[in-house]
């Protein structure tokens, strides 16, 4: 029996999808989320519960166009998890099928959803769930962060990260080549990377000292230039930052 999460910001579409899913005898439970943020909270509980736990989710039926994080963004994030739920896209738009299957989607169902077409997607999900091998969980590499990019897991060297921006329970890693959203709180990275020269300069920003090009003072406001990006330094962190930079230049 599949445990399902359906995600759609349009309430009528979400209710119809849940009705059809609950009518399928292979679906044991189906619940809904109205946006990607709500879905991520629910998926986090599922991951903490474990594959056999009461909060577990086997497959996410996912709309693409949603405010904030869209369905493709959410699928990329899920691809970075050790044992993510399966993903079926349910959308009114044909043009994203290639991207969807690059993200290893089980199926791509077009709206308006037909009962028999949805049943085929459920069949595929059941088949994959029952045949998928368990994925071993590895200890994190202290020198790299794994990120999802175009359906491929890549490894970003910590020394290449210029600064990190908080996004709730997620963090966006910035490098000279681009940025990557990862499922880890900024506070965790602050603790993990303190000994590697990263310092908190604001409630939203963690910065690598070696990538700070300038410290700017303007009418009592402090900011730093990091890889051509100017970031504000909060009053709470300004003195500590100045002391760290001074010690760095005189050592």
Phi, psi and omega in degrees: 000122181286142171254119195239142168240125177254134185233119179201132182280349178264113188301316178300318179295320180295316180296320179295317180297316179296322178299314181293321180293316180294338179280348180276125184294344179275352180262116181278324178208146178216125176231164187241157173222142187266356175199172185292326180296314177298320179297320180296320177299318180293320180292323177300319177296322179296318181293322177293327180290330182090164185302329181257007184280169183291341181261003188298149176233129179271321186211142177249122173266116201233123172288160180262305183278108177217154178293153182072229175293127177270180184298323179293319177300315181297318179296323178296318178297316180297327180296341179273354180281157181294316180225076185285159172291159174292158181233130170240123177275136177233109190211159176270000187246127181279340193285358183251011185299318181298314178298321181298315182284336170297331179272013176065037176294145177290321184200168182223100187256129181268143172277152354293140187284125175266142184304316183290328179289321177294323178299323178294320177297320177297318179300315180296320180296316178299316181298315181291319179299320185283342183248353184289133176286154174290139181261121180294144178264123183260153174293144181296144176280119183293341183262354183219156172243132177276133180227156180259127181218110179061036179081003180242135176277124178242165182238120181260127179292134180301323181294343178271351182279122182275316178200165183230137182243133182283138172224073183065236178276007180242167178221142176256118180272127180253131173230174178295337183268346181156194181228158184217133178268127182232154182272082177198134181291151179299323181298325178292317178293324178301314180292318184291324188253010180302318181287351181259014174090019176263139182224142178282127178245351185194160179298341181254352188226137172240132188232142174278120183304322184293343181261003177280119181268328181214148168248123187245136175240127182213105177054045178085354179264134180250136176215165177232152175257117182237109179051048178072006177253127179269127182237135180284142176254127180288155180301325181299326186255355188296314184295315179301318181296316180299318180296319180295317180293323179295315178297325181293321182281338181261354181275000000 
